[in-house]
Amino acid sequence: MTALPALRVRVAVKGLKKLGFEKVRQKGSHAIFHHWDKAR
């Protein structure tokens, strides 16, 4: 199995936002994202 390429956090967050995810909270370095069409 090949290793995944390293990503910068800002690039990963930008990609998640493009996919419809929204950061709802963060504690330290751990961020929690929810998708807009899921019931939460």
N, CA, C and O atoms as CSV, one atom per row, in Angstrom:
chain,resi,resn,atom,element,x,y,z
A,1,MET,N,N,0.848,-1.169,0.000
A,1,MET,CA,C,0.000,0.000,0.000
A,1,MET,C,C,0.897,1.236,0.000
A,1,MET,O,O,1.903,1.284,0.708
A,2,THR,N,N,0.526,2.225,-0.793
A,2,THR,CA,C,1.329,3.448,-0.860
A,2,THR,C,C,0.875,4.436,0.207
A,2,THR,O,O,-0.287,4.439,0.613
A,3,ALA,N,N,1.789,5.257,0.647
A,3,ALA,CA,C,1.469,6.270,1.649
A,3,ALA,C,C,0.713,7.425,1.000
A,3,ALA,O,O,0.904,7.722,-0.180
A,4,LEU,N,N,-0.135,8.062,1.772
A,4,LEU,CA,C,-0.862,9.227,1.280
A,4,LEU,C,C,0.079,10.421,1.233
A,4,LEU,O,O,0.998,10.506,2.047
A,5,PRO,N,N,-0.124,11.333,0.312
A,5,PRO,CA,C,0.736,12.510,0.258
A,5,PRO,C,C,0.476,13.429,1.459
A,5,PRO,O,O,-0.649,13.510,1.954
A,6,ALA,N,N,1.503,14.103,1.910
A,6,ALA,CA,C,1.357,15.036,3.023
A,6,ALA,C,C,0.579,16.263,2.559
A,6,ALA,O,O,0.798,16.772,1.460
A,7,LEU,N,N,-0.330,16.729,3.408
A,7,LEU,CA,C,-1.137,17.914,3.102
A,7,LEU,C,C,-0.952,18.956,4.192
A,7,LEU,O,O,-0.787,18.618,5.364
A,8,ARG,N,N,-0.980,20.193,3.810
A,8,ARG,CA,C,-1.006,21.277,4.785
A,8,ARG,C,C,-2.436,21.366,5.322
A,8,ARG,O,O,-3.397,21.080,4.608
A,9,VAL,N,N,-2.561,21.760,6.568
A,9,VAL,CA,C,-3.879,21.837,7.196
A,9,VAL,C,C,-4.784,22.803,6.444
A,9,VAL,O,O,-5.963,22.515,6.239
A,10,ARG,N,N,-4.245,23.945,6.032
A,10,ARG,CA,C,-5.080,24.928,5.319
A,10,ARG,C,C,-5.617,24.365,4.019
A,10,ARG,O,O,-6.752,24.657,3.643
A,11,VAL,N,N,-4.824,23.563,3.326
A,11,VAL,CA,C,-5.270,22.952,2.070
A,11,VAL,C,C,-6.367,21.936,2.352
A,11,VAL,O,O,-7.360,21.873,1.627
A,12,ALA,N,N,-6.191,21.139,3.404
A,12,ALA,CA,C,-7.195,20.135,3.762
A,12,ALA,C,C,-8.510,20.793,4.166
A,12,ALA,O,O,-9.577,20.335,3.757
A,13,VAL,N,N,-8.450,21.859,4.961
A,13,VAL,CA,C,-9.662,22.563,5.394
A,13,VAL,C,C,-10.363,23.188,4.193
A,13,VAL,O,O,-11.590,23.149,4.100
A,14,LYS,N,N,-9.596,23.760,3.280
A,14,LYS,CA,C,-10.182,24.365,2.074
A,14,LYS,C,C,-10.913,23.298,1.254
A,14,LYS,O,O,-12.006,23.547,0.745
A,15,GLY,N,N,-10.315,22.118,1.126
A,15,GLY,CA,C,-10.950,21.028,0.395
A,15,GLY,C,C,-12.222,20.546,1.066
A,15,GLY,O,O,-13.214,20.261,0.396
A,16,LEU,N,N,-12.193,20.454,2.397
A,16,LEU,CA,C,-13.399,20.031,3.126
A,16,LEU,C,C,-14.524,21.044,2.956
A,16,LEU,O,O,-15.683,20.664,2.790
A,17,LYS,N,N,-14.189,22.327,2.997
A,17,LYS,CA,C,-15.216,23.358,2.822
A,17,LYS,C,C,-15.819,23.304,1.422
A,17,LYS,O,O,-17.018,23.524,1.252
A,18,LYS,N,N,-14.989,23.010,0.417
A,18,LYS,CA,C,-15.499,22.866,-0.951
A,18,LYS,C,C,-16.480,21.705,-1.058
A,18,LYS,O,O,-17.415,21.749,-1.857
A,19,LEU,N,N,-16.267,20.666,-0.250
A,19,LEU,CA,C,-17.139,19.495,-0.270
A,19,LEU,C,C,-18.401,19.679,0.569
A,19,LEU,O,O,-19.248,18.787,0.611
A,20,GLY,N,N,-18.536,20.824,1.237
A,20,GLY,CA,C,-19.747,21.103,2.001
A,20,GLY,C,C,-19.595,20.924,3.496
A,20,GLY,O,O,-20.590,20.966,4.219
A,21,PHE,N,N,-18.388,20.728,3.979
A,21,PHE,CA,C,-18.174,20.580,5.408
A,21,PHE,C,C,-17.959,21.948,6.042
A,21,PHE,O,O,-17.481,22.881,5.396
A,22,GLU,N,N,-18.319,22.049,7.316
A,22,GLU,CA,C,-18.196,23.305,8.048
A,22,GLU,C,C,-17.578,22.997,9.408
A,22,GLU,O,O,-17.998,22.064,10.092
A,23,LYS,N,N,-16.580,23.786,9.795
A,23,LYS,CA,C,-15.950,23.578,11.095
A,23,LYS,C,C,-16.883,24.092,12.173
A,23,LYS,O,O,-17.251,25.267,12.169
A,24,VAL,N,N,-17.271,23.221,13.099
A,24,VAL,CA,C,-18.223,23.615,14.130
A,24,VAL,C,C,-17.536,23.933,15.447
A,24,VAL,O,O,-18.053,24.728,16.232
A,25,ARG,N,N,-16.379,23.328,15.708
A,25,ARG,CA,C,-15.646,23.655,16.925
A,25,ARG,C,C,-14.217,23.160,16.814
A,25,ARG,O,O,-13.885,22.348,15.950
A,26,GLN,N,N,-13.386,23.663,17.701
A,26,GLN,CA,C,-11.992,23.248,17.719
A,26,GLN,C,C,-11.477,23.328,19.141
A,26,GLN,O,O,-11.747,24.294,19.856
A,27,LYS,N,N,-10.732,22.306,19.551
A,27,LYS,CA,C,-10.094,22.292,20.862
A,27,LYS,C,C,-8.645,21.908,20.630
A,27,LYS,O,O,-8.338,20.759,20.314
A,28,GLY,N,N,-7.767,22.871,20.788
A,28,GLY,CA,C,-6.360,22.618,20.504
A,28,GLY,C,C,-6.164,22.404,19.021
A,28,GLY,O,O,-6.580,23.229,18.208
A,29,SER,N,N,-5.529,21.296,18.665
A,29,SER,CA,C,-5.287,21.021,17.250
A,29,SER,C,C,-6.364,20.134,16.633
A,29,SER,O,O,-6.270,19.787,15.456
A,30,HIS,N,N,-7.383,19.762,17.402
A,30,HIS,CA,C,-8.436,18.879,16.904
A,30,HIS,C,C,-9.653,19.693,16.494
A,30,HIS,O,O,-10.285,20.338,17.331
A,31,ALA,N,N,-9.979,19.662,15.218
A,31,ALA,CA,C,-11.137,20.389,14.703
A,31,ALA,C,C,-12.236,19.396,14.352
A,31,ALA,O,O,-11.959,18.302,13.861
A,32,ILE,N,N,-13.479,19.780,14.604
A,32,ILE,CA,C,-14.648,18.944,14.320
A,32,ILE,C,C,-15.413,19.591,13.173
A,32,ILE,O,O,-15.784,20.763,13.239
A,33,PHE,N,N,-15.644,18.805,12.116
A,33,PHE,CA,C,-16.365,19.277,10.934
A,33,PHE,C,C,-17.660,18.498,10.795
A,33,PHE,O,O,-17.704,17.295,11.051
A,34,HIS,N,N,-18.714,19.192,10.389
A,34,HIS,CA,C,-19.986,18.553,10.077
A,34,HIS,C,C,-20.366,18.904,8.649
A,34,HIS,O,O,-20.034,19.979,8.148
A,35,HIS,N,N,-21.066,17.983,8.002
A,35,HIS,CA,C,-21.547,18.232,6.649
A,35,HIS,C,C,-22.943,18.830,6.723
A,35,HIS,O,O,-23.733,18.466,7.595
A,36,TRP,N,N,-23.248,19.746,5.812
A,36,TRP,CA,C,-24.514,20.493,5.873
A,36,TRP,C,C,-25.742,19.634,5.696
A,36,TRP,O,O,-26.797,20.001,6.212
A,37,ASP,N,N,-25.675,18.508,4.997
A,37,ASP,CA,C,-26.879,17.715,4.754
A,37,ASP,C,C,-27.084,16.581,5.755
A,37,ASP,O,O,-28.013,15.789,5.600
A,38,LYS,N,N,-26.251,16.490,6.757
A,38,LYS,CA,C,-26.429,15.474,7.791
A,38,LYS,C,C,-27.152,16.094,8.980
A,38,LYS,O,O,-26.901,17.245,9.337
A,39,ALA,N,N,-28.043,15.331,9.585
A,39,ALA,CA,C,-28.815,15.842,10.717
A,39,ALA,C,C,-27.944,15.889,11.966
A,39,ALA,O,O,-27.585,14.853,12.525
A,40,ARG,N,N,-27.616,17.082,12.392
A,40,ARG,CA,C,-26.835,17.281,13.625
A,40,ARG,C,C,-27.322,18.519,14.308
A,40,ARG,O,O,-26.809,18.883,15.366
